[in-house]
Every structure is written in C-alpha cells, then in structure tokens.
C-alpha cells in the first residue's frame, strides 16, 4: 500500500512539473510577442512624434491655438468632474 501512495505521489509531482514547464514555455512565447509589439508601437510613436514636430515647426501659431483649445477642453472636463464629485 505504501508503494502505491508513493507511485501516485510521484506521478502527481511529474504532472505538476510538466505543467510548470508548459506554462513557462507559453509565458516565454507571449513575453516575446509582447516585446515585438512594444517595439512596433515605439516605432510608430517615434514616426508620429516626428510628424508632429514638423507640423509645429511649419505652423507654430496653429500649434499654439490647438494646444490652447485642447487645454481649455481638458480644463472644462476636469472642472465638471470636480463639481460632480462635490454633489
């Protein structure tokens, strides 16, 4: 009877180890995919940043007006949220 329990325990340990190895392999695969996607996102961001900087250089007055408008809109939203929380 003691051998049966040991054998059963050994099988369980082996199954757990196998599951751990599979999980580690899957985690590694998804980590690599995430890194690749992050690299793509950084490249896209850098390209957009370059375009924005070029636009600002060519149209400084428009850029300031747009920034002021966005700031005013965000300020209005923040004020509305603050007022709503007080009620």
Secondary structure, 3 states (H helix, E strand, C coil): CHHHHHHHHHHHHHHHHHHHHHHHHHHHHHHHHHHHHHHHHHHHHHHHHHHHHHHHHHCHHHHHHHHHHHHHHHHHHHHHHHHHHHC
